[in-house]
Amino acid sequence: MELVSIKPDVYTCNILINCFCHLQSVDLGFSILAKILKLGFEPDIITFTTLINGLCRDGKIGDAVDLFDKIVGMGHQPNVRTYTVIVDGLCKIGKLHVAMGLLKRMAEKGCEPDVVTYGAIIDGFCKCNQVDEVFELFKEIKSRGILNNVVTYNSLIHGLCNSSKWKEASVLFEEMLERNIVPNVVTFSILVDELCKDGMIIKAQSILSRMIQTGVEPDVITYSLLIDGYGLHGQMHLARKLFDMMMRKGCNPNLHTYNILINWYCKKKLIYEAKQLLYKMSSTGLIPNNYTYSSLIYGLCHVRRPWDALELFKDFCATGYLPNVVTYSTLIHGFCENRHLDVAFSLFHEMKVTKLNPNIATYNIIIEGMCKAGRFKDVKKLLSELFIDRLHPTVQTYNIIIDGLSKRGFLDEAYQIFKNMDNNVCSPDNCSYNVMIHGFLRCKNLAKAAELIRDMRCKDFSADNTTLVLVAENKAIVKLL
């Protein structure tokens, strides 16, 4: 434009600022603001609102609020869009009551909030699990004749479902229909997801049927959620049936859908079906990722085929993928469970060679494997490496070691670690007490077991099933309690 002597105006510059903000280059947006001033134009509220929105999109909410306050101080009058952008940004970082204060300030300044402003507030409170606090605001909006849209209803329904208020969510869903607010694919997906999580698979199926009846076509997310629900409740035949149905309807499964089904096949020890699905997935052009391979490695180890898992792992690495900590940890766990500890140790140190630092979960896996095998020298060595890697044992780490020592008859050593836990960062938990009590009961040291049971009660911990069984077998301990 400039080369052909067409002078841009403020509207041109606003469009360019908006483009940069959508490209997450808000700094370039501010350079255009400088250009506006250089050209002698007066930036308008749209200019500033666009920049505020860009800062919010970049997560720079503090800078956005500072700019908002600055333009108000300069005499610019924010419009409903300006306020809404700031309200939404504040809600996204959990500053809900500050956002509510701004909502009141809007009304005082004669700028009436619209459905989008209210929707941002409602969504923010719902995402912070404060649905009860915002429900009154929702009622107030309705009483003032402001028609809520599908986005607002979706936020509230999601919030109610997350708070296990399924009945209230159902009422709200029916209210949507009565007000002729057509639920969209997001509405139905929320309902399907929450019903599946709560084990109400039949209701989730009916929601899917109702969705199709109302003319809303399920998308890959809706189908994936229901497939996951079937897998969660062990209904693999229905999961596969739905998977095949979505393909017939022309809704192609994505990588996430395949991963869900492969993962559940592996958890149910249906390795053949999982591998067949892997081949099918590859034939459609989808490339397996770390999650895909970790699921298959877990499945093979779960059916006591760790060597097949290792072969798959090597194939995985040969394709150019870099395994992550989860993949290595899954394989190490498989070899530990199948008593191939030297291979597990080799894989553990291979991680370090490849500069992939084991996390505390990886350490806990291999420490547990060594404890079960009675290889306490290796456990001591692993603990030293753990500190070198700047990690700290968790309560689970200590519980694993205490349990391993107790079962091998090293009760004094186990009890010493148990007592030292209070001197460390992590104190004994419910599991720590139960594991230590198990050890004393097995060794018939009823006095010490009774002492720990009394101490456990004082700390509001409870006996697990193993403790209850062992106490029942040693009835003499009852007298000591």
C-alpha positions as CSV (number, residue, x, y, z in Angstrom):
1,M,0.0,0.0,0.0
2,E,2.7,2.4,1.0
3,L,4.8,1.6,-2.1
4,V,1.9,2.5,-4.4
5,S,1.2,5.7,-2.3
6,I,-2.0,4.4,-0.8
7,K,-2.0,5.8,2.7
8,P,-3.3,3.3,5.4
9,D,-5.8,4.6,7.9
10,V,-6.5,3.6,11.5
11,Y,-8.9,0.8,10.4
12,T,-6.1,-0.7,8.2
13,C,-3.7,-0.6,11.2
14,N,-6.3,-2.1,13.5
15,I,-6.7,-5.0,11.1
16,L,-3.0,-5.5,11.0
17,I,-2.7,-5.4,14.9
18,N,-5.5,-8.0,15.1
19,C,-3.6,-10.3,12.7
20,F,-0.4,-10.0,14.7
21,C,-2.3,-10.7,18.0
22,H,-3.9,-13.8,16.5
23,L,-0.4,-14.9,15.5
24,Q,0.7,-14.4,19.1
25,S,3.0,-11.6,18.1
26,V,1.6,-8.9,20.3
27,D,4.9,-7.1,20.3
28,L,4.5,-6.5,16.5
29,G,1.0,-5.3,17.3
30,F,2.5,-2.6,19.5
31,S,4.9,-1.6,16.7
32,I,1.9,-0.9,14.6
33,L,0.5,1.3,17.4
34,A,3.7,3.3,17.1
35,K,3.1,3.5,13.4
36,I,-0.4,4.9,14.0
37,L,1.0,7.6,16.2
38,K,3.8,8.4,13.7
39,L,1.2,8.8,10.9
40,G,-0.6,11.3,13.0
41,F,-3.7,9.1,13.6
42,E,-5.6,8.8,16.9
43,P,-5.8,5.2,18.2
44,D,-9.4,4.4,19.0
45,I,-10.9,2.0,21.6
46,I,-10.8,-0.8,19.0
47,T,-7.0,-0.4,18.7
48,F,-6.5,-0.7,22.5
49,T,-9.0,-3.5,22.9
50,T,-7.3,-5.5,20.2
51,L,-3.9,-5.0,22.0
52,I,-5.4,-5.9,25.4
53,N,-6.9,-9.1,23.8
54,G,-3.5,-9.9,22.3
55,L,-1.8,-9.6,25.7
56,C,-4.5,-11.8,27.3
57,R,-4.0,-14.4,24.5
58,D,-0.3,-14.4,25.4
59,G,-1.1,-15.0,29.1
60,K,0.2,-11.5,29.9
61,I,-2.9,-10.6,32.0
62,G,-1.0,-8.2,34.3
63,D,0.2,-6.2,31.3
64,A,-3.3,-6.2,29.8
65,V,-4.8,-4.8,33.1
66,D,-2.0,-2.1,33.2
67,L,-2.9,-1.1,29.6
68,F,-6.6,-1.0,30.5
69,D,-6.0,1.3,33.4
70,K,-3.7,3.5,31.3
71,I,-6.2,4.0,28.5
72,V,-8.9,4.8,31.1
73,G,-6.5,7.3,32.7
74,M,-6.0,8.9,29.2
75,G,-9.7,9.5,28.9
76,H,-10.7,6.6,26.6
77,Q,-14.1,5.0,27.3
78,P,-13.9,1.2,27.3
79,N,-16.7,-0.5,25.5
80,V,-18.4,-3.8,26.4
81,R,-15.8,-5.7,24.3
82,T,-12.9,-4.1,26.2
83,Y,-14.4,-5.0,29.5
84,T,-15.3,-8.5,28.4
85,V,-11.7,-9.2,27.2
86,I,-10.3,-8.1,30.6
87,V,-13.0,-10.0,32.6
88,D,-12.2,-13.1,30.6
89,G,-8.4,-12.7,31.1
90,L,-8.9,-12.3,34.9
91,C,-11.1,-15.4,35.1
92,K,-8.5,-17.5,33.2
93,I,-5.9,-16.8,35.9
94,G,-8.4,-17.4,38.8
95,K,-8.9,-13.7,39.7
96,L,-12.7,-14.3,39.9
97,H,-13.6,-11.7,42.5
98,V,-11.5,-9.0,40.7
99,A,-13.5,-9.9,37.6
100,M,-16.8,-9.6,39.5
101,G,-15.7,-6.2,40.7
102,L,-15.0,-5.1,37.2
103,L,-18.4,-6.3,36.2
104,K,-20.0,-4.0,38.8
105,R,-17.7,-1.1,37.6
106,M,-19.0,-1.6,34.1
107,A,-22.6,-1.0,35.2
108,E,-21.6,2.0,37.2
109,K,-19.9,3.5,34.1
110,G,-23.1,2.9,32.1
111,C,-21.6,0.1,30.0
112,E,-24.1,-2.7,30.3
113,P,-22.5,-6.2,30.3
114,D,-23.7,-8.5,27.5
115,V,-24.2,-12.3,27.3
116,V,-20.5,-12.7,26.3
117,T,-19.3,-10.8,29.4
118,Y,-21.6,-12.8,31.7
119,G,-20.5,-16.0,29.9
120,A,-16.9,-15.3,30.6
121,I,-17.6,-14.9,34.4
122,I,-19.7,-18.0,34.5
123,D,-17.1,-20.1,32.7
124,G,-14.4,-18.8,35.0
125,F,-16.3,-19.7,38.2
126,C,-17.3,-23.1,36.8
127,K,-13.7,-24.0,35.8
128,C,-12.6,-23.2,39.4
129,N,-15.3,-25.5,40.7
130,Q,-17.3,-22.6,42.2
131,V,-20.5,-23.3,40.3
132,D,-22.8,-22.6,43.3
133,E,-21.4,-19.0,43.6
134,V,-22.1,-18.2,40.0
135,F,-25.5,-19.9,39.8
136,E,-27.2,-16.9,41.4
137,L,-25.7,-14.6,38.8
138,F,-27.1,-16.9,36.1
139,K,-30.6,-16.6,37.6
140,E,-30.2,-12.8,37.8
141,I,-29.2,-12.6,34.1
142,K,-32.4,-14.6,33.2
143,S,-34.6,-12.4,35.3
144,R,-33.2,-9.3,33.5
145,G,-34.3,-10.8,30.2
146,I,-30.8,-11.4,28.9
147,L,-31.0,-14.5,26.8
148,N,-28.1,-16.9,27.6
149,N,-26.5,-18.7,24.7
150,V,-25.4,-22.3,24.2
151,V,-21.8,-21.4,25.4
152,T,-23.1,-20.2,28.8
153,Y,-25.2,-23.3,29.2
154,N,-22.3,-25.5,28.3
155,S,-20.1,-23.9,30.9
156,L,-22.7,-24.3,33.7
157,I,-23.6,-27.9,32.7
158,H,-19.9,-28.8,32.7
159,G,-19.4,-27.1,36.1
160,L,-22.4,-28.9,37.6
161,C,-21.2,-32.3,36.2
162,N,-17.7,-31.7,37.6
163,S,-19.3,-31.0,41.0
164,S,-21.3,-34.4,40.7
165,K,-24.6,-32.5,40.4
166,W,-25.9,-34.5,37.6
167,K,-29.6,-33.9,38.5
168,E,-29.1,-30.1,38.3
169,A,-27.2,-30.5,35.0
170,S,-30.1,-32.5,33.5
171,V,-32.6,-29.8,34.6
172,L,-30.4,-27.2,32.9
173,F,-30.2,-29.3,29.7
174,E,-34.0,-29.6,29.5
175,E,-34.2,-25.8,30.2
176,M,-32.0,-25.2,27.1
177,L,-34.5,-27.2,25.0
178,E,-37.5,-25.4,26.4
179,R,-35.9,-22.0,25.6
180,N,-35.1,-23.2,22.0
181,I,-31.4,-23.0,22.7
182,V,-30.1,-25.8,20.5
183,P,-27.4,-27.9,22.2
184,N,-24.3,-28.3,20.1
185,V,-21.8,-31.1,19.9
186,V,-19.9,-29.6,22.9
187,T,-23.0,-29.9,25.1
188,F,-23.6,-33.5,24.2
189,S,-19.9,-34.4,24.6
190,I,-19.8,-32.9,28.1
191,L,-22.8,-35.0,29.1
192,V,-21.4,-38.2,27.5
193,D,-18.0,-37.7,29.2
194,E,-19.5,-37.1,32.7
195,L,-22.0,-40.0,32.4
196,C,-19.2,-42.3,31.4
197,K,-17.0,-41.2,34.3
198,D,-19.9,-41.9,36.7
199,G,-20.5,-45.3,35.2
200,M,-23.9,-44.4,33.7
201,I,-23.1,-45.9,30.3
202,I,-26.7,-46.6,29.3
203,K,-27.6,-42.9,29.9
204,A,-24.5,-41.9,27.9
205,Q,-25.8,-44.1,25.0
206,S,-29.2,-42.5,25.2
207,I,-27.6,-39.0,25.1
208,L,-25.8,-40.1,21.9
209,S,-29.1,-41.3,20.4
210,R,-30.8,-38.1,21.4
211,M,-28.0,-36.1,19.9
212,I,-28.4,-37.9,16.5
213,Q,-32.2,-37.4,16.7
214,T,-31.9,-33.7,17.2
215,G,-29.8,-33.5,14.1
216,V,-26.4,-32.8,15.8
217,E,-23.9,-35.2,14.3
218,P,-21.4,-36.6,16.9
219,D,-17.8,-35.7,16.1
220,V,-14.6,-37.6,16.8
221,I,-14.4,-36.2,20.4
222,T,-17.9,-37.5,21.3
223,Y,-17.3,-40.9,19.9
224,S,-13.8,-41.1,21.6
225,L,-15.3,-40.2,25.0
226,L,-18.0,-42.9,24.8
227,I,-15.4,-45.5,23.5
228,D,-13.3,-44.6,26.6
229,G,-16.3,-45.0,28.8
230,Y,-17.0,-48.5,27.5
231,G,-13.3,-49.4,28.0
232,L,-13.4,-48.0,31.6
233,H,-16.2,-50.3,32.4
234,G,-14.8,-53.4,30.6
235,Q,-17.3,-53.4,27.7
236,M,-14.7,-53.8,25.0
237,H,-17.2,-55.4,22.5
238,L,-19.3,-52.2,22.6
239,A,-16.2,-50.0,22.4
240,R,-15.2,-51.8,19.2
241,K,-18.7,-51.8,17.8
242,L,-18.9,-48.0,18.3
243,F,-15.5,-47.6,16.8
244,D,-16.5,-49.5,13.7
245,M,-19.8,-47.5,13.5
246,M,-18.1,-44.1,13.5
247,M,-15.9,-45.3,10.6
248,R,-19.0,-46.4,8.7
249,K,-20.6,-43.0,9.3
250,G,-17.5,-41.3,7.8
251,C,-16.2,-39.9,11.1
252,N,-12.6,-41.1,10.8
253,P,-10.9,-41.9,14.2
254,N,-7.9,-39.8,15.0
255,L,-4.7,-40.8,16.8
256,H,-6.4,-40.1,20.2
257,T,-9.3,-42.5,19.4
258,Y,-6.9,-45.3,18.3
259,N,-4.8,-44.7,21.4
260,I,-7.9,-45.0,23.7
261,L,-8.9,-48.3,22.2
262,I,-5.4,-49.8,22.0
263,N,-4.8,-48.8,25.7
264,W,-8.0,-50.5,26.8
265,Y,-7.3,-53.6,24.8
266,C,-3.9,-53.8,26.4
267,K,-5.3,-53.3,29.9
268,K,-7.7,-56.2,29.3
269,K,-4.9,-58.4,28.0
270,L,-6.3,-58.4,24.5
271,I,-2.9,-58.0,22.8
272,Y,-3.8,-59.5,19.5
273,E,-6.7,-57.0,19.0
274,A,-4.4,-54.2,20.1
275,K,-1.8,-55.1,17.5
276,Q,-4.3,-55.5,14.8
277,L,-5.6,-52.0,15.6
278,L,-2.0,-50.7,15.4
279,Y,-1.6,-52.1,11.9
280,K,-5.0,-50.6,10.9
281,M,-4.0,-47.3,12.3
282,S,-0.7,-47.2,10.4
283,S,-2.5,-48.1,7.2
284,T,-4.7,-45.0,7.5
285,G,-1.5,-42.8,7.6
286,L,-1.6,-42.1,11.3
287,I,1.7,-42.3,13.0
288,P,1.9,-44.1,16.5
289,N,3.3,-41.9,19.3
290,N,4.8,-42.6,22.7
291,Y,1.4,-43.2,24.2
292,T,0.6,-45.9,21.6
293,Y,3.9,-47.7,22.2
294,S,3.8,-47.3,26.0
295,S,0.3,-48.9,26.0
296,L,1.4,-51.9,23.9
297,I,4.6,-52.3,26.0
298,Y,2.5,-52.3,29.1
299,G,0.1,-54.8,27.6
300,L,2.9,-57.2,26.6
301,C,4.5,-57.0,30.0
302,H,1.1,-57.5,31.6
303,V,0.7,-60.9,29.9
304,R,4.3,-61.8,30.9
305,R,5.9,-61.2,27.5
306,P,8.6,-58.6,28.5
307,W,11.0,-59.8,25.7
308,D,8.3,-59.1,23.1
309,A,7.8,-55.7,24.7
310,L,11.6,-55.1,24.4
311,E,11.5,-56.1,20.7
312,L,8.6,-53.6,20.1
313,F,10.6,-51.0,22.0
314,K,13.6,-51.5,19.7
315,D,11.4,-51.2,16.7
316,F,9.9,-48.1,18.1
317,C,13.4,-46.5,18.5
318,A,14.5,-47.7,15.1
319,T,11.7,-45.6,13.5
320,G,13.3,-42.5,14.8
321,Y,11.1,-41.8,17.7
322,L,12.7,-40.8,21.0
323,P,11.1,-42.8,23.9
324,N,10.1,-40.7,26.9
325,V,10.3,-41.4,30.7
326,V,6.9,-43.1,30.7
327,T,7.9,-45.6,28.0
328,Y,11.1,-46.5,29.7
329,S,9.4,-46.7,33.1
330,T,6.7,-49.0,31.7
331,L,9.3,-51.4,30.2
332,I,11.4,-51.3,33.4
333,H,8.3,-52.2,35.4
334,G,7.6,-55.1,33.1
335,F,11.0,-56.6,33.6
336,C,10.9,-56.0,37.4
337,E,7.5,-57.8,37.6
338,N,8.8,-60.7,35.6
339,R,12.0,-61.0,37.8
340,H,14.4,-60.0,35.0
341,L,16.1,-57.4,37.3
342,D,19.4,-57.2,35.5
343,V,17.6,-56.2,32.3
344,A,15.6,-53.6,34.2
345,F,18.8,-52.2,35.7
346,S,20.4,-52.1,32.2
347,L,17.4,-50.2,30.8
348,F,17.4,-47.8,33.8
349,H,21.1,-46.9,33.2
350,E,20.4,-46.7,29.4
351,M,18.0,-43.9,30.2
352,K,20.7,-41.9,31.8
353,V,23.2,-42.5,29.0
354,T,20.6,-41.1,26.6
355,K,20.3,-38.0,28.9
356,L,16.7,-39.0,29.8
357,N,16.6,-38.5,33.5
358,P,14.5,-41.0,35.5
359,N,11.9,-39.3,37.7
360,I,10.9,-40.4,41.2
361,A,8.2,-42.8,39.7
362,T,10.9,-44.6,37.7
363,Y,13.1,-44.9,40.8
364,N,10.2,-46.2,42.9
365,I,9.5,-48.9,40.2
366,I,13.1,-50.2,40.2
367,I,13.6,-49.9,44.0
368,E,10.4,-52.0,44.5
369,G,11.7,-54.6,42.1
370,M,15.0,-54.8,44.0
371,C,13.3,-54.9,47.3
372,K,11.1,-57.8,46.2
373,A,14.2,-59.7,45.2
374,G,16.0,-58.9,48.4
375,R,18.7,-57.0,46.6
376,F,19.1,-54.3,49.3
377,K,22.7,-53.3,48.3
378,D,21.2,-52.3,44.9
379,V,18.5,-50.4,46.7
380,K,21.2,-48.5,48.7
381,K,23.0,-47.7,45.4
382,L,19.8,-46.5,43.8
383,L,19.0,-44.2,46.7
384,S,22.5,-42.6,46.3
385,E,21.9,-42.1,42.6
386,L,18.5,-40.6,43.4
387,F,20.1,-37.8,45.4
388,I,22.8,-37.3,42.8
389,D,19.9,-36.7,40.3
390,R,18.6,-34.0,42.7
391,L,15.5,-36.0,43.5
392,H,14.1,-36.8,47.0
393,P,12.5,-40.0,48.2
394,T,8.7,-39.7,48.6
395,V,6.6,-41.4,51.2
396,Q,5.9,-44.1,48.6
397,T,9.7,-44.7,48.3
398,Y,10.0,-45.2,52.0
399,N,6.9,-47.4,52.2
400,I,8.4,-49.7,49.4
401,I,11.7,-50.1,51.3
402,I,10.0,-50.6,54.7
403,D,7.7,-53.3,53.2
404,G,10.6,-55.0,51.4
405,L,12.8,-55.1,54.5
406,S,9.9,-56.3,56.7
407,K,9.0,-59.2,54.3
408,R,12.6,-60.3,54.2
409,G,12.8,-60.4,58.0
410,F,14.9,-57.2,58.5
411,L,12.3,-55.7,60.9
412,D,14.8,-53.6,62.9
413,E,16.1,-51.9,59.8
414,A,12.6,-51.3,58.6
415,Y,11.5,-49.8,61.9
416,Q,14.5,-47.5,61.9
417,I,13.6,-46.1,58.5
418,F,10.0,-45.7,59.7
419,K,11.1,-43.7,62.7
420,N,13.5,-41.6,60.7
421,M,10.6,-40.6,58.3
422,D,9.4,-38.0,60.8
423,N,12.9,-36.4,60.7
424,N,12.8,-36.2,56.9
425,V,10.6,-34.0,54.6
426,C,7.8,-36.6,54.4
427,S,6.1,-38.0,57.5
428,P,4.6,-41.6,57.6
429,D,1.2,-41.9,56.0
430,N,-1.6,-44.4,56.4
431,C,0.2,-46.9,54.2
432,S,3.5,-46.5,56.2
433,Y,1.7,-47.5,59.5
434,N,-0.1,-50.4,57.9
435,V,3.1,-51.8,56.3
436,M,5.0,-51.5,59.6
437,I,2.2,-53.1,61.6
438,H,2.1,-56.0,59.1
439,G,5.8,-56.6,59.8
440,F,5.4,-56.7,63.6
441,L,2.2,-58.9,63.4
442,R,3.9,-61.4,61.1
443,C,6.9,-61.6,63.5
444,K,4.5,-62.0,66.5
445,N,5.7,-58.8,68.1
446,L,2.2,-58.0,69.3
447,A,3.2,-55.3,71.8
448,K,4.9,-53.2,69.1
449,A,2.1,-53.8,66.7
450,A,-0.5,-52.6,69.3
451,E,1.6,-49.5,70.0
452,L,1.6,-48.6,66.4
453,I,-2.1,-49.3,66.0
454,R,-2.8,-46.9,68.9
455,D,-0.5,-44.3,67.4
456,M,-2.2,-44.8,64.0
457,R,-5.7,-44.1,65.6
458,C,-4.4,-40.9,67.2
459,K,-3.4,-39.7,63.8
460,D,-6.8,-40.6,62.3
461,F,-5.3,-43.3,60.0
462,S,-7.2,-46.5,59.4
463,A,-6.3,-50.2,59.2
464,D,-6.3,-51.7,55.7
465,N,-7.7,-55.2,54.9
466,T,-4.4,-57.0,55.5
467,T,-4.0,-55.4,58.9
468,L,-7.6,-56.4,59.8
469,V,-6.9,-60.0,58.7
470,L,-3.6,-60.2,60.6
471,V,-5.3,-58.8,63.8
472,A,-8.0,-61.4,63.5
473,E,-5.4,-64.1,63.3
474,N,-3.6,-62.8,66.4
475,K,-6.6,-62.4,68.8
476,A,-4.2,-61.8,71.7
477,I,-3.5,-58.4,70.4
478,V,-7.0,-57.2,71.1
479,K,-6.2,-57.3,74.8
480,L,-3.3,-55.0,74.2
481,L,-5.5,-52.5,72.5
